[in-house]
Amino acid sequence: MRTSDPWLATVIPVLNEEDHIEACLQSLLQQSLPAEEHIIIVLDGGSSDATKEIIRTIQEGLKPNQYPEIHLFNNPGRFVPHARNLALQQLPNSITHVLEFNGHIEVVPNHLFELKAAWNRLEKDHPKLAGLGCRVVGSESEQGMIESVIDSTLTSPLGGSTGQFSTFDEEGPTNVPAFALHRRTALEAIGGWDESFLTSQDSDLSMRLVKAGFTLFRTPDIVVKMRRRNSFKSWFLMSHRYGFWRTKVLLKHPRRLVLRELLPLLGLIATSILFVVNPNAAMIPILAYAGVLLLTGLSHFKKGISHVVGVPFSLILLHTGFTLGLIDGLLRKGRASRDR
């Protein structure tokens, strides 16, 4: 990797991130990786809050050569894939790697240094390495009750996923690296991000990289801290959005199918059939599901009654929203989501 000029660009699409963008940028500015190796590109999709003003204030306060440069661009396309493609067009020639980021995550000071070391180690045995993802955990900053409940939900076996919020403890190949470090030439080889995917664009990108013969890895030793949703309404809308776009990804990439994600939908279908055939028998899966939810809630007893009740409720919203989204994805074309 070249160090005379920056080799790494962290790309951050943002929209109305005034509550989190300062902490996000400060965590990148305080990296142990030498400042001359790294630039930060922020692309604003039309924020109506103070996001851009906060970014400009931070820009103005940076001492030359002491911190990575921050570049702020407008993103006329508004959405994440448009921002990343726009950034890809703006990169200096020296940039060889691009890091996915967003405005409500933070990282520890050695994050970029560890990513670079892990990449160099893996690349020795995997010369077609195109992406290296990390593990996503909840933010250590003070959480409200609902954010804490949702964080606990995502760590539950019933609430985790195989994608961005996956919990894993072994390094290895994957189809879904979260907040990945990507090789620039690999991104350019497949034409960047598909802008028809307003969500799940990273899943689509990863599947296209794999189809093109590239290798993707993830490691649990490098962590991103992410702020969770802070209302049950936004949690439900996000769940629906993820389900909707998962269908779109599956229609394009059937190999992305993970049976576990379809279990709520399959359970709904099975229960509906039983209800028609034998209403009494339909109570069996309903009671079994209720029992599992109860046990899951009780497993969070140490965190208080809010989690005993809140985690099962959050799981119901997740399963319902995702399942409705899967069905909705078969019926409608993609459009801008209501939770953004």
Phi and psi in degrees as GROMACS dihedral restraints (atoms count N, CA, C in turn):
[ dihedral_restraints ]
;  ai    aj    ak    al  type     phi  dphi    fc
    3     4     5     6     1   -80.1    20    10
    4     5     6     7     1   135.2    20    10
    6     7     8     9     1  -119.5    20    10
    7     8     9    10     1    -7.8    20    10
    9    10    11    12     1   -68.2    20    10
   10    11    12    13     1   -29.7    20    10
   12    13    14    15     1  -127.5    20    10
   13    14    15    16     1   160.8    20    10
   15    16    17    18     1   -60.5    20    10
   16    17    18    19     1   134.1    20    10
   18    19    20    21     1  -101.8    20    10
   19    20    21    22     1   -15.0    20    10
   21    22    23    24     1  -122.3    20    10
   22    23    24    25     1   132.9    20    10
   24    25    26    27     1  -122.5    20    10
   25    26    27    28     1   123.0    20    10
   27    28    29    30     1   -92.3    20    10
   28    29    30    31     1   123.0    20    10
   30    31    32    33     1  -107.0    20    10
   31    32    33    34     1   125.1    20    10
   33    34    35    36     1  -125.9    20    10
   34    35    36    37     1    98.2    20    10
   36    37    38    39     1   -73.0    20    10
   37    38    39    40     1   135.6    20    10
   39    40    41    42     1  -135.6    20    10
   40    41    42    43     1   153.9    20    10
   42    43    44    45     1  -156.6    20    10
   43    44    45    46     1   112.2    20    10
   45    46    47    48     1    53.6    20    10
   46    47    48    49     1    60.0    20    10
   48    49    50    51     1  -112.4    20    10
   49    50    51    52     1    31.4    20    10
   51    52    53    54     1   -60.6    20    10
   52    53    54    55     1   -25.7    20    10
   54    55    56    57     1   -77.4    20    10
   55    56    57    58     1   -19.6    20    10
   57    58    59    60     1  -128.6    20    10
   58    59    60    61     1   -17.9    20    10
   60    61    62    63     1   -64.4    20    10
   61    62    63    64     1   -33.9    20    10
   63    64    65    66     1   -65.0    20    10
   64    65    66    67     1   -46.7    20    10
   66    67    68    69     1   -62.8    20    10
   67    68    69    70     1   -38.4    20    10
   69    70    71    72     1   -60.4    20    10
   70    71    72    73     1   -52.3    20    10
   72    73    74    75     1   -67.2    20    10
   73    74    75    76     1   -39.0    20    10
   75    76    77    78     1   -63.0    20    10
   76    77    78    79     1   -34.9    20    10
   78    79    80    81     1   -66.9    20    10
   79    80    81    82     1   -29.3    20    10
   81    82    83    84     1   -81.3    20    10
   82    83    84    85     1   -31.5    20    10
   84    85    86    87     1   -72.9    20    10
   85    86    87    88     1   -23.0    20    10
   87    88    89    90     1   -96.5    20    10
   88    89    90    91     1    20.2    20    10
   90    91    92    93     1   -71.7    20    10
   91    92    93    94     1   148.7    20    10
   93    94    95    96     1   -75.6    20    10
   94    95    96    97     1   -18.6    20    10
   96    97    98    99     1   -61.7    20    10
   97    98    99   100     1   132.4    20    10
   99   100   101   102     1   -52.7    20    10
  100   101   102   103     1   138.1    20    10
  102   103   104   105     1   -58.2    20    10
  103   104   105   106     1   -33.6    20    10
  105   106   107   108     1   -72.4    20    10
  106   107   108   109     1    -8.9    20    10
  108   109   110   111     1   -89.8    20    10
  109   110   111   112     1    -4.4    20    10
  111   112   113   114     1  -141.9    20    10
  112   113   114   115     1   138.7    20    10
  114   115   116   117     1  -128.5    20    10
  115   116   117   118     1   157.4    20    10
  117   118   119   120     1  -119.5    20    10
  118   119   120   121     1   127.0    20    10
  120   121   122   123     1  -117.8    20    10
  121   122   123   124     1   117.7    20    10
  123   124   125   126     1  -108.8    20    10
  124   125   126   127     1   130.8    20    10
  126   127   128   129     1  -122.6    20    10
  127   128   129   130     1   114.9    20    10
  129   130   131   132     1   -94.2    20    10
  130   131   132   133     1   127.6    20    10
  132   133   134   135     1   -90.6    20    10
  133   134   135   136     1    21.1    20    10
  135   136   137   138     1   105.5    20    10
  136   137   138   139     1    43.2    20    10
  138   139   140   141     1   -60.2    20    10
  139   140   141   142     1   139.2    20    10
  141   142   143   144     1  -104.7    20    10
  142   143   144   145     1     2.2    20    10
  144   145   146   147     1  -106.6    20    10
  145   146   147   148     1  -154.1    20    10
  147   148   149   150     1   -92.8    20    10
  148   149   150   151     1    15.3    20    10
  150   151   152   153     1   -53.0    20    10
  151   152   153   154     1   -52.6    20    10
  153   154   155   156     1   -66.1    20    10
  154   155   156   157     1   -36.8    20    10
  156   157   158   159     1   -65.7    20    10
  157   158   159   160     1   -39.4    20    10
  159   160   161   162     1   -63.7    20    10
  160   161   162   163     1   -43.2    20    10
  162   163   164   165     1   -63.0    20    10
  163   164   165   166     1   -44.8    20    10
  165   166   167   168     1   -64.2    20    10
  166   167   168   169     1   -37.1    20    10
  168   169   170   171     1   -63.0    20    10
  169   170   171   172     1   -42.5    20    10
  171   172   173   174     1   -65.0    20    10
  172   173   174   175     1   -42.6    20    10
  174   175   176   177     1   -55.5    20    10
  175   176   177   178     1   -47.4    20    10
  177   178   179   180     1   -65.8    20    10
  178   179   180   181     1   -25.3    20    10
  180   181   182   183     1   -89.8    20    10
  181   182   183   184     1    -1.5    20    10
  183   184   185   186     1   -79.0    20    10
  184   185   186   187     1   134.0    20    10
  186   187   188   189     1   -84.7    20    10
  187   188   189   190     1   132.3    20    10
  189   190   191   192     1   -56.0    20    10
  190   191   192   193     1   138.2    20    10
  192   193   194   195     1    69.3    20    10
  193   194   195   196     1    -3.0    20    10
  195   196   197   198     1   -97.1    20    10
  196   197   198   199     1   -27.3    20    10
  198   199   200   201     1  -132.0    20    10
  199   200   201   202     1   158.9    20    10
  201   202   203   204     1   -61.0    20    10
  202   203   204   205     1   147.1    20    10
  204   205   206   207     1   -71.2    20    10
  205   206   207   208     1   143.4    20    10
  207   208   209   210     1  -111.8    20    10
  208   209   210   211     1   126.2    20    10
  210   211   212   213     1  -114.9    20    10
  211   212   213   214     1   129.8    20    10
  213   214   215   216     1  -112.8    20    10
  214   215   216   217     1   126.3    20    10
  216   217   218   219     1  -126.6    20    10
  217   218   219   220     1   154.1    20    10
  219   220   221   222     1   -82.7    20    10
  220   221   222   223     1   144.1    20    10
  222   223   224   225     1  -113.4    20    10
  223   224   225   226     1    91.6    20    10
  225   226   227   228     1   -60.2    20    10
  226   227   228   229     1   -28.4    20    10
  228   229   230   231     1   -74.4    20    10
  229   230   231   232     1   -13.6    20    10
  231   232   233   234     1    76.6    20    10
  232   233   234   235     1   -37.7    20    10
  234   235   236   237     1  -100.6    20    10
  235   236   237   238     1   169.3    20    10
  237   238   239   240     1   -57.4    20    10
  238   239   240   241     1   -50.5    20    10
  240   241   242   243     1   -62.4    20    10
  241   242   243   244     1   -35.5    20    10
  243   244   245   246     1   -63.8    20    10
  244   245   246   247     1   -41.5    20    10
  246   247   248   249     1   -63.5    20    10
  247   248   249   250     1   -43.9    20    10
  249   250   251   252     1   -69.5    20    10
  250   251   252   253     1   -38.3    20    10
  252   253   254   255     1   -66.4    20    10
  253   254   255   256     1   -39.0    20    10
  255   256   257   258     1   -62.8    20    10
  256   257   258   259     1   -42.1    20    10
  258   259   260   261     1   -63.0    20    10
  259   260   261   262     1   -39.7    20    10
  261   262   263   264     1   -59.1    20    10
  262   263   264   265     1   -33.2    20    10
  264   265   266   267     1   -77.1    20    10
  265   266   267   268     1   -22.0    20    10
  267   268   269   270     1   -95.4    20    10
  268   269   270   271     1    -5.3    20    10
  270   271   272   273     1   -65.9    20    10
  271   272   273   274     1   138.4    20    10
  273   274   275   276     1   -61.4    20    10
  274   275   276   277     1   156.6    20    10
  276   277   278   279     1   -62.2    20    10
  277   278   279   280     1   -25.4    20    10
  279   280   281   282     1   -74.1    20    10
  280   281   282   283     1   -18.1    20    10
  282   283   284   285     1   -70.5    20    10
  283   284   285   286     1   122.4    20    10
  285   286   287   288     1  -109.2    20    10
  286   287   288   289     1   -18.2    20    10
  288   289   290   291     1  -136.9    20    10
  289   290   291   292     1   146.3    20    10
  291   292   293   294     1  -125.8    20    10
  292   293   294   295     1   130.8    20    10
  294   295   296   297     1  -107.3    20    10
  295   296   297   298     1   126.5    20    10
  297   298   299   300     1   -75.3    20    10
  298   299   300   301     1   136.5    20    10
  300   301   302   303     1  -148.3    20    10
  301   302   303   304     1   169.4    20    10
  303   304   305   306     1  -142.2    20    10
  304   305   306   307     1   174.3    20    10
  306   307   308   309     1   -79.1    20    10
  307   308   309   310     1    -3.2    20    10
  309   310   311   312     1  -124.1    20    10
  310   311   312   313     1    36.4    20    10
  312   313   314   315     1  -125.4    20    10
  313   314   315   316     1   158.6    20    10
  315   316   317   318     1  -135.7    20    10
  316   317   318   319     1   157.3    20    10
  318   319   320   321     1  -136.3    20    10
  319   320   321   322     1   158.1    20    10
  321   322   323   324     1   -76.6    20    10
  322   323   324   325     1   163.0    20    10
  324   325   326   327     1   -60.7    20    10
  325   326   327   328     1   -22.3    20    10
  327   328   329   330     1   -99.4    20    10
  328   329   330   331     1    12.9    20    10
  330   331   332   333     1   -58.2    20    10
  331   332   333   334     1   -52.5    20    10
  333   334   335   336     1   -68.7    20    10
  334   335   336   337     1   -38.0    20    10
  336   337   338   339     1   -62.1    20    10
  337   338   339   340     1   -42.6    20    10
  339   340   341   342     1   -69.3    20    10
  340   341   342   343     1   -37.3    20    10
  342   343   344   345     1   -60.8    20    10
  343   344   345   346     1   -44.8    20    10
  345   346   347   348     1   -61.9    20    10
  346   347   348   349     1   -44.2    20    10
  348   349   350   351     1   -65.0    20    10
  349   350   351   352     1   -42.7    20    10
  351   352   353   354     1   -65.4    20    10
  352   353   354   355     1   -41.1    20    10
  354   355   356   357     1   -60.6    20    10
  355   356   357   358     1   -49.5    20    10
  357   358   359   360     1   -60.8    20    10
  358   359   360   361     1   -37.5    20    10
  360   361   362   363     1   -67.0    20    10
  361   362   363   364     1   -46.7    20    10
  363   364   365   366     1   -69.6    20    10
  364   365   366   367     1   -35.5    20    10
  366   367   368   369     1   -64.2    20    10
  367   368   369   370     1   -25.5    20    10
  369   370   371   372     1   -60.5    20    10
  370   371   372   373     1   -38.2    20    10
  372   373   374   375     1   -99.0    20    10
  373   374   375   376     1   -13.4    20    10
  375   376   377   378     1  -133.1    20    10
  376   377   378   379     1    78.0    20    10
  378   379   380   381     1   -63.5    20    10
  379   380   381   382     1   -17.2    20    10
  381   382   383   384     1   -94.5    20    10
  382   383   384   385     1    18.3    20    10
  384   385   386   387     1   -59.7    20    10
  385   386   387   388     1   125.9    20    10
  387   388   389   390     1  -120.2    20    10
  388   389   390   391     1   -16.8    20    10
  390   391   392   393     1  -156.4    20    10
  391   392   393   394     1   140.7    20    10
  393   394   395   396     1  -131.9    20    10
  394   395   396   397     1   114.8    20    10
  396   397   398   399     1  -101.6    20    10
  397   398   399   400     1   173.7    20    10
  399   400   401   402     1  -130.4    20    10
  400   401   402   403     1  -174.7    20    10
  402   403   404   405     1   -97.8    20    10
  403   404   405   406     1   139.9    20    10
  405   406   407   408     1  -107.4    20    10
  406   407   408   409     1   126.9    20    10
  408   409   410   411     1  -126.5    20    10
  409   410   411   412     1   168.5    20    10
  411   412   413   414     1   -70.5    20    10
  412   413   414   415     1   156.6    20    10
  414   415   416   417     1   -67.6    20    10
  415   416   417   418     1   144.9    20    10
  417   418   419   420     1   -84.6    20    10
  418   419   420   421     1    -6.8    20    10
  420   421   422   423     1   -65.8    20    10
  421   422   423   424     1   162.8    20    10
  423   424   425   426     1   -56.2    20    10
  424   425   426   427     1   126.7    20    10
  426   427   428   429     1  -107.1    20    10
  427   428   429   430     1   143.6    20    10
  429   430   431   432     1   -74.7    20    10
  430   431   432   433     1   172.3    20    10
  432   433   434   435     1   -60.7    20    10
  433   434   435   436     1   -47.0    20    10
  435   436   437   438     1   -67.7    20    10
  436   437   438   439     1   -41.4    20    10
  438   439   440   441     1   -61.4    20    10
  439   440   441   442     1   -39.4    20    10
  441   442   443   444     1   -65.5    20    10
  442   443   444   445     1   -40.7    20    10
  444   445   446   447     1   -62.6    20    10
  445   446   447   448     1   -44.2    20    10
  447   448   449   450     1   -67.0    20    10
  448   449   450   451     1   -36.9    20    10
  450   451   452   453     1   -61.4    20    10
  451   452   453   454     1   -43.2    20    10
  453   454   455   456     1   -65.3    20    10
  454   455   456   457     1   -37.2    20    10
  456   457   458   459     1   -60.4    20    10
  457   458   459   460     1   -41.2    20    10
  459   460   461   462     1   -71.5    20    10
  460   461   462   463     1   -20.2    20    10
  462   463   464   465     1   -88.9    20    10
  463   464   465   466     1    -7.8    20    10
  465   466   467   468     1   -76.7    20    10
  466   467   468   469     1   145.9    20    10
  468   469   470   471     1   -57.3    20    10
  469   470   471   472     1   -28.0    20    10
  471   472   473   474     1   -84.5    20    10
  472   473   474   475     1   -12.9    20    10
  474   475   476   477     1  -114.2    20    10
  475   476   477   478     1   -15.5    20    10
  477   478   479   480     1   -71.0    20    10
  478   479   480   481     1   168.0    20    10
  480   481   482   483     1  -133.2    20    10
  481   482   483   484     1   176.6    20    10
  483   484   485   486     1   -95.2    20    10
  484   485   486   487     1     0.7    20    10
  486   487   488   489     1  -105.2    20    10
  487   488   489   490     1  -128.7    20    10
  489   490   491   492     1   -57.2    20    10
  490   491   492   493     1   -36.9    20    10
  492   493   494   495     1   -96.7    20    10
  493   494   495   496     1    18.4    20    10
  495   496   497   498     1   -63.5    20    10
  496   497   498   499     1   139.2    20    10
  498   499   500   501     1  -101.1    20    10
  499   500   501   502     1   124.7    20    10
  501   502   503   504     1  -149.1    20    10
  502   503   504   505     1   156.8    20    10
  504   505   506   507     1  -130.9    20    10
  505   506   507   508     1    11.4    20    10
  507   508   509   510     1  -129.8    20    10
  508   509   510   511     1   138.0    20    10
  510   511   512   513     1   -75.3    20    10
  511   512   513   514     1   140.8    20    10
  513   514   515   516     1   174.0    20    10
  514   515   516   517     1   179.5    20    10
  516   517   518   519     1   -63.9    20    10
  517   518   519   520     1   152.6    20    10
  519   520   521   522     1  -154.3    20    10
  520   521   522   523     1   161.3    20    10
  522   523   524   525     1   -99.5    20    10
  523   524   525   526     1    -5.4    20    10
  525   526   527   528     1  -138.5    20    10
  526   527   528   529     1    67.6    20    10
  528   529   530   531     1   -72.9    20    10
  529   530   531   532     1   129.2    20    10
  531   532   533   534     1   -89.7    20    10
  532   533   534   535     1   137.7    20    10
  534   535   536   537     1    44.2    20    10
  535   536   537   538     1    59.3    20    10
  537   538   539   540     1   -83.1    20    10
  538   539   540   541     1   149.3    20    10
  540   541   542   543     1   -86.3    20    10
  541   542   543   544     1   121.7    20    10
  543   544   545   546     1  -114.6    20    10
  544   545   546   547     1   147.2    20    10
  546   547   548   549     1   -76.7    20    10
  547   548   549   550     1   127.4    20    10
  549   550   551   552     1   -59.3    20    10
  550   551   552   553     1   -44.9    20    10
  552   553   554   555     1   -63.9    20    10
  553   554   555   556     1   -30.0    20    10
  555   556   557   558     1   -69.1    20    10
  556   557   558   559     1   -41.8    20    10
  558   559   560   561     1   -61.4    20    10
  559   560   561   562     1   -43.7    20    10
  561   562   563   564     1   -68.7    20    10
  562   563   564   565     1   -31.7    20    10
  564   565   566   567     1   -64.6    20    10
  565   566   567   568     1   -29.3    20    10
  567   568   569   570     1  -106.7    20    10
  568   569   570   571     1     9.0    20    10
  570   571   572   573     1    83.5    20    10
  571   572   573   574     1    19.5    20    10
  573   574   575   576     1    72.1    20    10
  574   575   576   577     1  -152.0    20    10
  576   577   578   579     1   -87.5    20    10
  577   578   579   580     1   143.9    20    10
  579   580   581   582     1   -80.2    20    10
  580   581   582   583     1   112.3    20    10
  582   583   584   585     1   -75.5    20    10
  583   584   585   586     1    -3.8    20    10
  585   586   587   588     1   -77.7    20    10
  586   587   588   589     1   -15.9    20    10
  588   589   590   591     1   -94.5    20    10
  589   590   591   592     1    97.6    20    10
  591   592   593   594     1   -72.9    20    10
  592   593   594   595     1   -21.1    20    10
  594   595   596   597     1  -138.7    20    10
  595   596   597   598     1   159.9    20    10
  597   598   599   600     1    66.1    20    10
  598   599   600   601     1    19.4    20    10
  600   601   602   603     1   -65.2    20    10
  601   602   603   604     1   -28.3    20    10
  603   604   605   606     1   -72.1    20    10
  604   605   606   607     1   -36.4    20    10
  606   607   608   609     1   -63.9    20    10
  607   608   609   610     1   -44.4    20    10
  609   610   611   612     1   -62.6    20    10
  610   611   612   613     1   -44.4    20    10
  612   613   614   615     1   -58.4    20    10
  613   614   615   616     1   -46.2    20    10
  615   616   617   618     1   -62.3    20    10
  616   617   618   619     1   -42.7    20    10
  618   619   620   621     1   -64.0    20    10
  619   620   621   622     1   -37.5    20    10
  621   622   623   624     1   -70.0    20    10
  622   623   624   625     1   -35.0    20    10
  624   625   626   627     1   -64.1    20    10
  625   626   627   628     1   -44.0    20    10
  627   628   629   630     1   -63.1    20    10
  628   629   630   631     1   -43.8    20    10
  630   631   632   633     1   -61.3    20    10
  631   632   633   634     1   -31.0    20    10
  633   634   635   636     1   -81.0    20    10
  634   635   636   637     1     0.2    20    10
  636   637   638   639     1    95.7    20    10
  637   638   639   640     1     7.7    20    10
  639   640   641   642     1   -85.9    20    10
  640   641   642   643     1   164.4    20    10
  642   643   644   645     1  -113.1    20    10
  643   644   645   646     1   138.5    20    10
  645   646   647   648     1  -120.6    20    10
  646   647   648   649     1   139.5    20    10
  648   649   650   651     1  -128.8    20    10
  649   650   651   652     1   164.3    20    10
  651   652   653   654     1  -142.8    20    10
  652   653   654   655     1   151.6    20    10
  654   655   656   657     1  -133.1    20    10
  655   656   657   658     1   136.9    20    10
  657   658   659   660     1   -81.0    20    10
  658   659   660   661     1    -8.5    20    10
  660   661   662   663     1   -82.0    20    10
  661   662   663   664     1   -13.2    20    10
  663   664   665   666     1  -114.9    20    10
  664   665   666   667     1   125.3    20    10
  666   667   668   669     1  -123.8    20    10
  667   668   669   670     1   142.0    20    10
  669   670   671   672     1  -112.4    20    10
  670   671   672   673     1   134.5    20    10
  672   673   674   675     1  -100.4    20    10
  673   674   675   676     1   121.4    20    10
  675   676   677   678     1  -120.9    20    10
  676   677   678   679     1   134.2    20    10
  678   679   680   681     1   -73.4    20    10
  679   680   681   682     1   136.4    20    10
  681   682   683   684     1   -91.1    20    10
  682   683   684   685     1   173.4    20    10
  684   685   686   687     1   -63.1    20    10
  685   686   687   688     1   148.1    20    10
  687   688   689   690     1  -117.9    20    10
  688   689   690   691     1    17.8    20    10
  690   691   692   693     1  -149.0    20    10
  691   692   693   694     1   148.9    20    10
  693   694   695   696     1   -68.8    20    10
  694   695   696   697     1   -28.9    20    10
  696   697   698   699     1   -64.1    20    10
  697   698   699   700     1   -48.0    20    10
  699   700   701   702     1   -67.3    20    10
  700   701   702   703     1   -31.9    20    10
  702   703   704   705     1   -64.1    20    10
  703   704   705   706     1   -43.8    20    10
  705   706   707   708     1   -65.5    20    10
  706   707   708   709     1   -44.7    20    10
  708   709   710   711     1   -63.3    20    10
  709   710   711   712     1   -39.0    20    10
  711   712   713   714     1   -63.8    20    10
  712   713   714   715     1   -41.7    20    10
  714   715   716   717     1   -61.2    20    10
  715   716   717   718     1   -43.5    20    10
  717   718   719   720     1   -63.0    20    10
  718   719   720   721     1   -43.8    20    10
  720   721   722   723     1   -61.8    20    10
  721   722   723   724     1   -42.8    20    10
  723   724   725   726     1   -64.2    20    10
  724   725   726   727     1   -40.0    20    10
  726   727   728   729     1   -65.6    20    10
  727   728   729   730     1   -43.6    20    10
  729   730   731   732     1   -57.8    20    10
  730   731   732   733     1   -49.8    20    10
  732   733   734   735     1   -78.0    20    10
  733   734   735   736     1   -21.9    20    10
  735   736   737   738     1   -63.0    20    10
  736   737   738   739     1   -39.4    20    10
  738   739   740   741     1   -60.8    20    10
  739   740   741   742     1   -43.3    20    10
  741   742   743   744     1   -62.0    20    10
  742   743   744   745     1   -39.3    20    10
  744   745   746   747     1   -66.7    20    10
  745   746   747   748     1   -42.6    20    10
  747   748   749   750     1   -65.9    20    10
  748   749   750   751     1   -34.9    20    10
  750   751   752   753     1   -64.6    20    10
  751   752   753   754     1   -32.2    20    10
  753   754   755   756     1   -89.9    20    10
  754   755   756   757     1   -33.9    20    10
  756   757   758   759     1  -131.5    20    10
  757   758   759   760     1    79.5    20    10
  759   760   761   762     1   -56.2    20    10
  760   761   762   763     1   -26.1    20    10
  762   763   764   765     1   -69.8    20    10
  763   764   765   766     1   -11.3    20    10
  765   766   767   768     1   -76.3    20    10
  766   767   768   769     1    -5.7    20    10
  768   769   770   771     1   -59.8    20    10
  769   770   771   772     1   129.0    20    10
  771   772   773   774     1  -126.1    20    10
  772   773   774   775     1   114.6    20    10
  774   775   776   777     1   -56.0    20    10
  775   776   777   778     1   -36.3    20    10
  777   778   779   780     1   -55.2    20    10
  778   779   780   781     1   -37.6    20    10
  780   781   782   783     1   -69.8    20    10
  781   782   783   784     1   -20.9    20    10
  783   784   785   786     1   -93.9    20    10
  784   785   786   787     1    -2.7    20    10
  786   787   788   789     1   -57.9    20    10
  787   788   789   790     1   -44.2    20    10
  789   790   791   792     1   -60.0    20    10
  790   791   792   793     1   -40.1    20    10
  792   793   794   795     1   -66.5    20    10
  793   794   795   796     1   -43.7    20    10
  795   796   797   798     1   -64.8    20    10
  796   797   798   799     1   -36.8    20    10
  798   799   800   801     1   -64.9    20    10
  799   800   801   802     1   -39.8    20    10
  801   802   803   804     1   -63.7    20    10
  802   803   804   805     1   -43.3    20    10
  804   805   806   807     1   -63.7    20    10
  805   806   807   808     1   -46.2    20    10
  807   808   809   810     1   -63.3    20    10
  808   809   810   811     1   -41.7    20    10
  810   811   812   813     1   -66.0    20    10
  811   812   813   814     1   -39.5    20    10
  813   814   815   816     1   -63.5    20    10
  814   815   816   817     1   -41.1    20    10
  816   817   818   819     1   -65.0    20    10
  817   818   819   820     1   -44.5    20    10
  819   820   821   822     1   -61.9    20    10
  820   821   822   823     1   -38.8    20    10
  822   823   824   825     1   -62.3    20    10
  823   824   825   826     1   -37.3    20    10
  825   826   827   828     1   -71.1    20    10
  826   827   828   829     1   -41.5    20    10
  828   829   830   831     1   -78.4    20    10
  829   830   831   832     1   -46.6    20    10
  831   832   833   834     1  -152.7    20    10
  832   833   834   835     1    95.4    20    10
  834   835   836   837     1   -53.1    20    10
  835   836   837   838     1   -36.0    20    10
  837   838   839   840     1   -65.2    20    10
  838   839   840   841     1   -40.0    20    10
  840   841   842   843     1   -66.1    20    10
  841   842   843   844     1   -27.8    20    10
  843   844   845   846     1   -64.5    20    10
  844   845   846   847     1   -21.1    20    10
  846   847   848   849     1   -72.0    20    10
  847   848   849   850     1   -20.3    20    10
  849   850   851   852     1   -63.0    20    10
  850   851   852   853     1   -55.2    20    10
  852   853   854   855     1   -66.3    20    10
  853   854   855   856     1   -30.7    20    10
  855   856   857   858     1   -64.9    20    10
  856   857   858   859     1   -46.2    20    10
  858   859   860   861     1   -67.5    20    10
  859   860   861   862     1   -36.2    20    10
  861   862   863   864     1   -63.9    20    10
  862   863   864   865     1   -43.2    20    10
  864   865   866   867     1   -63.5    20    10
  865   866   867   868     1   -43.3    20    10
  867   868   869   870     1   -62.0    20    10
  868   869   870   871     1   -39.7    20    10
  870   871   872   873     1   -65.0    20    10
  871   872   873   874     1   -41.4    20    10
  873   874   875   876     1   -65.2    20    10
  874   875   876   877     1   -40.7    20    10
  876   877   878   879     1   -62.5    20    10
  877   878   879   880     1   -40.9    20    10
  879   880   881   882     1   -62.4    20    10
  880   881   882   883     1   -46.5    20    10
  882   883   884   885     1   -63.8    20    10
  883   884   885   886     1   -38.0    20    10
  885   886   887   888     1   -63.7    20    10
  886   887   888   889     1   -43.0    20    10
  888   889   890   891     1   -62.9    20    10
  889   890   891   892     1   -42.9    20    10
  891   892   893   894     1   -65.1    20    10
  892   893   894   895     1   -27.7    20    10
  894   895   896   897     1   -67.2    20    10
  895   896   897   898     1   -14.1    20    10
  897   898   899   900     1  -106.4    20    10
  898   899   900   901     1    23.3    20    10
  900   901   902   903     1   -57.7    20    10
  901   902   903   904     1   -36.1    20    10
  903   904   905   906     1   -64.0    20    10
  904   905   906   907     1   -20.9    20    10
  906   907   908   909     1   -90.0    20    10
  907   908   909   910     1    -0.1    20    10
  909   910   911   912     1   105.3    20    10
  910   911   912   913     1   169.3    20    10
  912   913   914   915     1   -62.8    20    10
  913   914   915   916     1   -27.8    20    10
  915   916   917   918     1   -60.4    20    10
  916   917   918   919     1   -34.4    20    10
  918   919   920   921     1   -85.3    20    10
  919   920   921   922     1   -33.1    20    10
  921   922   923   924     1   -60.0    20    10
  922   923   924   925     1   -39.3    20    10
  924   925   926   927     1   -90.8    20    10
  925   926   927   928     1   -40.4    20    10
  927   928   929   930     1   -69.4    20    10
  928   929   930   931     1   -39.3    20    10
  930   931   932   933     1   -64.6    20    10
  931   932   933   934     1   -47.5    20    10
  933   934   935   936     1   -59.2    20    10
  934   935   936   937     1   -40.6    20    10
  936   937   938   939     1   -63.2    20    10
  937   938   939   940     1   -42.0    20    10
  939   940   941   942     1   -64.4    20    10
  940   941   942   943     1   -37.0    20    10
  942   943   944   945     1   -66.1    20    10
  943   944   945   946     1   -40.3    20    10
  945   946   947   948     1   -61.7    20    10
  946   947   948   949     1   -44.1    20    10
  948   949   950   951     1   -62.1    20    10
  949   950   951   952     1   -42.9    20    10
  951   952   953   954     1   -61.8    20    10
  952   953   954   955     1   -51.6    20    10
  954   955   956   957     1   -65.5    20    10
  955   956   957   958     1   -39.7    20    10
  957   958   959   960     1   -68.5    20    10
  958   959   960   961     1   -48.5    20    10
  960   961   962   963     1   -62.4    20    10
  961   962   963   964     1   -44.9    20    10
  963   964   965   966     1   -64.8    20    10
  964   965   966   967     1   -42.6    20    10
  966   967   968   969     1   -65.6    20    10
  967   968   969   970     1   -45.0    20    10
  969   970   971   972     1   -62.1    20    10
  970   971   972   973     1   -36.6    20    10
  972   973   974   975     1   -64.8    20    10
  973   974   975   976     1   -40.8    20    10
  975   976   977   978     1   -57.9    20    10
  976   977   978   979     1   -45.5    20    10
  978   979   980   981     1   -67.6    20    10
  979   980   981   982     1   -43.6    20    10
  981   982   983   984     1   -60.7    20    10
  982   983   984   985     1   -33.9    20    10
  984   985   986   987     1   -64.8    20    10
  985   986   987   988     1   -22.0    20    10
  987   988   989   990     1   -80.9    20    10
  988   989   990   991     1   -18.4    20    10
  990   991   992   993     1  -104.1    20    10
  991   992   993   994     1   -28.0    20    10
  993   994   995   996     1  -126.1    20    10
  994   995   996   997     1   158.5    20    10
  996   997   998   999     1   -80.4    20    10
  997   998   999  1000     1   161.2    20    10
  999  1000  1001  1002     1   -70.3    20    10
 1000  1001  1002  1003     1   146.4    20    10
 1002  1003  1004  1005     1  -151.5    20    10
 1003  1004  1005  1006     1   171.9    20    10
 1005  1006  1007  1008     1   -59.5    20    10
 1006  1007  1008  1009     1   135.3    20    10
 1008  1009  1010  1011     1   -80.9    20    10
 1009  1010  1011  1012     1   157.8    20    10
 1011  1012  1013  1014     1   -87.4    20    10
 1012  1013  1014  1015     1    -6.5    20    10
 1014  1015  1016  1017     1  -102.9    20    10
 1015  1016  1017  1018     1    16.8    20    10
